[in-house]
Amino acid sequence: MAGGTTGNGSASGALDLDATFPPPRNQQVRFEFTDTGINADIEAEDVGEAHQIEFDPELIDVQPRSTTVDLVIKRLSRGQIDLQPDFQRHSGVWNERSQSRLIESLLLRIALPTIYVAQEDDDSWSVVDGVQRLSTIVRFVQPEAAGLQRLYLSDLEYLTRYNGCQFEDLPGRMQTRIAETELSLLVIRKGTPEEAKFNIFARINTGGQPLSRQELRHALIPGPARKLLAELAGSEAFLEATTRSVSPTRMAERELCLRFLAFWLKPPERYTTQDFDGFLRNAMHSINRLSPEEQGVLVDGFEYAMSACRQVFGRHAFRKQVRGASFRYPINKALFEVQSVVLAQCEPEMIDELAVRAEFVRDKFMNLVDEPEFFDSISSGTGDADKVNYRFQSMKDLIREVLHA
């Protein structure tokens, strides 16, 4: 693997960088959006149908369960609940007012929706749906149990006399009411196959704000991979390469980083399962098994790849480039994999040469995007093994042609 840093060259002859979204309708570009309807600067992806993995239905163990706020906090204090604080969305839905109104609901004895958790091998719970509700309750009742900032009630609708109160300021009967509030849980018991867990949560994940696939992976696969992906997604190298345009609301930025790591750990020619979601889940498990030193190697390779992509492709890294287009395309996940992994395999002097020939690279890349087969490989059924291998080989051929021209 190539390492180190490269020069500060950048692509020349870029398209209009001040062009705005959306593109003309005849371009048929689809976008991902945040919970509040903001353009996430990510092209919506069609991964295609995954090969269905059969599992024994007798192994599926789903158990309804009731507990109380007091028991949940005790379990949390013992480290038996994974609340994943970084799982909180940044859309502003759960601001101080929303959190205060949820506590008001408890005080008014209004039942909360069911909370979904997965039981881990050590009997701990990973919260899949209900993180924000539980975090709000813990933040109000015992914030130190989860390292959260204390919540003071504000902007209440009915119990306005409690505005400005923390938990200890409430009358004893109100504290008891919250502590004894029953919470409805659905527990996916340990021993249930991972594929079944994801299938179950995908089926029930139909609320107003359904979790993205990366949010599900984050919830159901605890371990060091979570921290590493957060570190990479927040790195200056990633932010510069993506022009700081990717919204972190739905963890799309972490999925991009995961996709690089997945193909770095397992080359595309070895991807044959047709189950792209399973491929990414396996990558998270592989990362969890790495030593800190091995994770450091991944970080170095990722940062090198981001620097290389920024130098060679400029502000249009990871984006389709179409002749005559008067706008900048959103980031394409398949192109992120291809450009980052292929350039990560180039030596520094090769990156320098590609940066010098950035105009030629851009011209060749637009020719490649014009080819129906390549365009299809990054636009539809992107999880198909043949398409994965085709787009990687095409990008390798392009880089080779530029360097030997």
C-alpha positions in Angstrom: 0.0 0.0 0.0 1.2 3.4 -0.8 1.6 5.7 2.1 2.6 9.2 3.3 1.3 12.4 1.9 1.4 13.8 -1.6 1.7 17.2 -3.1 -1.0 20.0 -3.2 -1.8 19.7 -6.8 -5.5 19.9 -7.8 -7.6 19.2 -10.8 -7.7 21.9 -13.4 -10.5 22.9 -15.8 -13.2 22.2 -13.3 -16.9 22.6 -14.0 -18.9 25.6 -12.7 -18.4 25.3 -9.0 -21.1 27.8 -8.2 -23.8 26.0 -10.0 -26.8 25.1 -7.8 -29.0 22.1 -7.3 -31.3 20.7 -8.6 -30.0 19.7 -12.0 -32.4 19.7 -15.1 -35.1 17.0 -14.9 -33.8 15.2 -18.0 -30.6 14.4 -16.0 -32.7 12.2 -13.7 -30.5 12.6 -10.7 -32.0 11.4 -7.4 -30.8 12.7 -4.0 -30.8 11.5 -0.4 -32.3 13.9 2.0 -32.0 14.6 5.7 -34.9 14.1 8.2 -35.8 17.7 7.7 -35.8 17.6 3.9 -32.4 19.1 3.3 -30.3 17.9 0.3 -27.6 15.6 1.8 -25.4 15.9 -1.3 -25.4 12.2 -1.8 -26.9 10.5 -4.9 -29.6 8.1 -4.0 -28.4 4.6 -4.6 -30.0 1.5 -6.1 -27.9 -1.4 -4.7 -30.2 -4.0 -6.2 -31.7 -7.2 -4.9 -29.5 -9.1 -2.5 -29.2 -12.8 -2.5 -31.5 -14.0 0.3 -29.7 -16.0 2.9 -31.9 -18.7 4.4 -31.9 -19.2 8.2 -33.8 -21.5 10.5 -37.0 -19.7 11.7 -36.8 -21.7 14.9 -33.7 -19.7 15.8 -35.6 -16.4 15.7 -36.4 -15.4 19.2 -38.4 -12.1 19.7 -39.7 -11.3 23.1 -42.0 -8.5 24.2 -41.0 -7.2 27.6 -42.1 -4.5 30.0 -39.7 -2.7 32.3 -39.6 0.6 34.2 -37.5 3.7 33.9 -35.8 2.9 37.2 -34.8 -0.6 36.0 -33.5 0.8 32.7 -31.3 3.3 34.4 -29.9 0.6 36.8 -29.2 -1.6 33.8 -27.5 1.4 32.1 -25.4 2.1 35.2 -24.1 -1.5 35.1 -23.1 -1.1 31.5 -25.8 -3.4 30.2 -27.4 -0.9 27.8 -25.6 0.5 24.8 -27.2 3.9 24.1 -24.6 4.9 21.4 -24.6 8.6 22.2 -23.1 9.4 18.8 -26.2 7.8 17.2 -28.2 10.9 17.9 -29.3 12.6 14.7 -28.4 16.2 14.2 -31.6 17.3 12.5 -32.8 19.4 15.4 -35.9 17.1 16.0 -34.7 16.3 19.5 -33.9 19.7 20.7 -34.4 20.9 24.3 -38.1 21.6 23.7 -38.8 18.2 22.2 -36.9 16.5 25.0 -38.8 18.5 27.7 -42.1 17.6 26.0 -41.2 13.9 26.2 -40.6 14.2 30.0 -43.9 16.1 30.2 -45.6 13.1 28.6 -44.2 10.8 31.3 -45.5 13.2 34.0 -48.9 13.1 32.3 -48.8 9.3 32.1 -48.9 9.3 28.3 -47.5 5.9 27.1 -44.4 6.0 24.8 -44.0 4.0 21.6 -42.3 0.6 21.8 -38.5 0.6 22.1 -36.6 -2.0 20.0 -33.4 -3.6 21.3 -31.1 -6.4 20.4 -29.7 -8.7 23.1 -25.9 -9.2 22.8 -24.0 -12.3 23.9 -23.2 -10.8 27.3 -26.9 -10.1 27.8 -26.5 -6.4 27.3 -28.9 -4.5 25.0 -28.1 -2.5 21.9 -30.9 0.0 21.3 -32.0 0.1 17.7 -35.1 2.2 17.8 -35.7 4.5 20.8 -32.2 5.8 21.4 -33.4 9.4 21.6 -36.3 8.6 23.9 -34.1 6.7 26.3 -31.3 9.3 26.1 -33.8 12.0 27.0 -35.1 10.1 30.0 -31.6 9.3 31.2 -30.4 12.8 30.6 -33.2 14.1 32.9 -33.2 11.4 35.6 -29.6 10.4 35.9 -27.4 12.0 33.2 -24.1 10.8 34.8 -25.1 7.2 34.0 -24.5 7.8 30.3 -22.1 10.8 30.4 -24.9 13.2 29.2 -25.5 16.8 30.0 -28.3 17.4 32.5 -31.7 18.3 31.1 -33.6 21.2 32.6 -37.3 21.3 31.5 -38.3 24.2 29.2 -41.2 25.3 27.1 -43.7 22.8 28.6 -47.2 22.8 27.2 -49.3 21.9 30.3 -47.1 21.6 33.4 -45.6 25.0 33.0 -44.9 25.3 36.7 -42.0 22.8 36.2 -40.2 24.9 33.6 -36.6 25.3 34.7 -36.7 22.2 36.9 -34.3 19.3 36.9 -35.3 15.9 38.2 -34.4 16.6 41.8 -36.6 19.8 41.8 -39.8 17.9 41.1 -42.1 16.9 43.9 -41.4 13.4 45.3 -44.6 12.0 43.8 -43.6 13.2 40.3 -40.2 11.7 40.7 -41.8 8.4 41.6 -44.2 8.7 38.7 -41.3 8.9 36.2 -39.2 6.2 37.9 -42.1 3.8 37.8 -43.2 4.6 34.3 -43.5 1.3 32.3 -41.7 1.1 29.1 -42.7 -1.4 26.4 -39.7 -3.2 24.8 -39.4 -5.7 21.9 -36.2 -7.7 22.5 -34.5 -9.6 19.7 -32.9 -12.4 21.8 -29.3 -13.5 21.4 -28.9 -16.5 19.2 -31.1 -15.0 16.5 -29.0 -15.0 13.3 -27.6 -11.6 12.4 -29.3 -11.7 9.0 -32.6 -12.3 10.7 -32.0 -9.4 13.1 -31.5 -7.0 10.2 -34.5 -8.4 8.4 -36.7 -8.0 11.4 -35.6 -4.4 12.1 -36.0 -3.6 8.4 -39.6 -4.9 8.5 -40.5 -2.9 11.6 -38.5 0.1 10.5 -41.4 1.9 8.9 -42.0 4.9 11.2 -41.8 8.5 10.4 -38.0 8.5 10.4 -36.9 5.0 9.4 -33.3 4.2 10.1 -30.8 4.1 7.2 -28.9 0.9 6.6 -25.8 2.4 8.2 -27.8 3.5 11.2 -28.9 -0.1 11.6 -25.4 -1.4 11.2 -24.2 1.0 13.8 -26.9 0.0 16.2 -26.5 -3.8 15.8 -22.7 -4.1 15.5 -21.1 -2.6 18.6 -17.3 -2.4 18.8 -14.3 -0.3 17.8 -15.6 0.0 14.2 -18.1 2.6 15.4 -15.4 4.9 16.8 -13.1 4.4 13.8 -15.8 5.3 11.3 -16.7 8.4 13.3 -13.0 9.4 13.4 -12.6 8.9 9.6 -15.9 10.7 8.8 -14.8 13.7 10.9 -11.2 13.8 9.6 -10.0 16.8 7.8 -8.9 14.6 4.9 -12.4 13.4 4.4 -14.0 16.8 4.9 -11.7 18.4 2.3 -12.1 15.6 -0.2 -15.9 15.8 0.0 -15.9 19.6 0.1 -17.6 19.4 3.5 -20.9 18.9 1.8 -22.1 15.6 3.1 -24.7 15.8 5.8 -24.0 13.5 8.8 -27.7 13.3 9.7 -28.2 9.7 8.4 -24.7 8.4 8.8 -24.2 8.5 5.0 -20.6 9.9 5.6 -19.8 6.9 7.8 -21.1 4.5 5.2 -18.8 6.1 2.6 -15.8 5.5 4.9 -17.0 1.9 5.6 -17.2 1.2 1.9 -13.6 2.2 1.4 -12.4 0.1 4.3 -14.5 -2.9 3.1 -12.9 -3.0 -0.3 -9.5 -2.2 1.2 -9.7 -5.2 3.5 -11.3 -7.4 0.9 -10.4 -6.6 -2.8 -13.4 -6.2 -5.2 -12.4 -9.4 -7.1 -13.2 -11.3 -3.9 -16.6 -9.8 -3.6 -18.9 -12.6 -4.9 -21.8 -12.8 -2.5 -24.3 -10.5 -4.2 -25.2 -9.4 -0.6 -23.7 -5.9 -0.4 -25.3 -5.1 2.9 -23.8 -8.3 4.4 -20.5 -7.4 2.8 -20.4 -4.1 4.7 -21.6 -5.8 8.0 -18.7 -8.3 7.7 -16.3 -5.4 7.2 -17.4 -3.9 10.5 -16.9 -7.2 12.2 -13.4 -7.5 10.6 -12.5 -4.0 11.8 -13.7 -4.9 15.3 -11.1 -7.7 15.3 -8.2 -5.5 14.3 -5.5 -4.4 16.8 -5.0 -0.6 17.4 -1.9 -0.8 15.3 -3.8 -2.4 12.4 -6.5 0.2 12.7 -3.8 2.9 12.5 -2.7 1.4 9.1 -6.3 1.7 7.9 -6.5 5.4 9.0 -3.2 6.2 7.2 -4.5 4.5 4.0 -7.8 6.3 4.2 -6.3 9.7 4.6 -3.8 9.0 1.8 -6.7 8.0 -0.5 -8.7 11.2 0.4 -5.7 13.4 -0.3 -5.1 11.6 -3.6 -8.7 12.0 -4.7 -8.8 15.6 -3.9 -5.6 16.3 -5.8 -6.6 14.3 -8.9 -10.3 14.9 -9.1 -10.6 18.2 -7.3 -14.0 19.4 -6.1 -15.7 16.8 -8.3 -14.1 13.8 -6.6 -16.6 10.9 -6.2 -19.1 12.7 -8.5 -20.3 11.9 -12.0 -19.0 14.3 -14.6 -21.1 14.6 -17.8 -20.2 16.7 -20.8 -22.4 19.7 -21.1 -23.6 19.6 -17.5 -24.0 23.0 -15.9 -24.2 21.7 -12.3 -22.1 19.7 -9.9 -23.4 16.2 -9.3 -23.9 14.8 -5.8 -21.5 12.3 -4.4 -22.0 8.9 -5.8 -21.3 6.0 -3.3 -20.0 3.6 -6.0 -17.6 6.2 -7.3 -16.4 6.9 -3.8 -15.4 3.3 -3.5 -13.8 3.1 -6.9 -11.8 6.3 -6.9 -10.6 6.1 -3.3 -9.5 2.5 -3.4 -7.9 2.6 -6.8 -5.9 5.8 -6.0 -5.0 4.4 -2.6 -3.0 1.7 -4.4 -1.0 4.3 -6.4 2.4 5.4 -5.2 2.9 9.1 -4.3 4.9 9.9 -7.5 2.0 8.4 -9.5 -0.5 10.6 -7.7 1.7 13.7 -8.4 1.7 12.7 -12.1 -2.0 12.3 -12.2 -2.5 15.6 -10.5 -0.4 17.3 -13.2 -2.5 15.5 -15.9 -5.8 16.3 -14.1 -7.4 17.8 -17.2 -6.6 14.6 -19.1 -7.9 12.5 -16.2 -11.1 14.5 -16.3 -11.5 14.1 -20.0 -11.0 10.3 -19.8 -13.4 10.1 -16.9 -16.1 11.9 -18.8 -15.6 9.4 -21.6 -16.0 6.6 -19.2 -19.2 8.0 -17.7 -20.5 8.3 -21.2 -20.2 4.5 -21.6 -23.6 2.9 -20.9 -22.1 -0.1 -19.1 -20.0 1.9 -16.7 -22.8 4.4 -16.1 -25.0 1.5 -15.3 -22.5 0.0 -12.9 -22.5 3.2 -10.7 -26.2 3.9 -11.1 -28.3 0.8 -10.7 -27.8 -2.6 -9.1 -24.5 -1.3 -7.7 -24.3 -4.3 -5.3 -24.1 -6.8 -8.2 -20.7 -8.5 -8.1 -20.2 -8.2 -11.9 -20.9 -4.5 -11.8 -18.6 -4.0 -8.8 -15.7 -5.7 -10.6 -16.4 -3.9 -13.9 -16.3 -0.4 -12.4 -13.2 -1.1 -10.4 -11.4 -2.6 -13.5 -12.6 0.3 -15.6 -11.1 2.8 -13.2 -7.8 0.9 -12.9 -7.6 0.9 -16.7 -8.3 4.6 -16.9 -5.5 5.4 -14.4 -3.1 3.1 -16.2 -3.9 4.8 -19.6 -3.3 8.3 -18.2 0.0 7.3 -16.6 1.3 5.6 -19.8 0.0 8.1 -22.3 
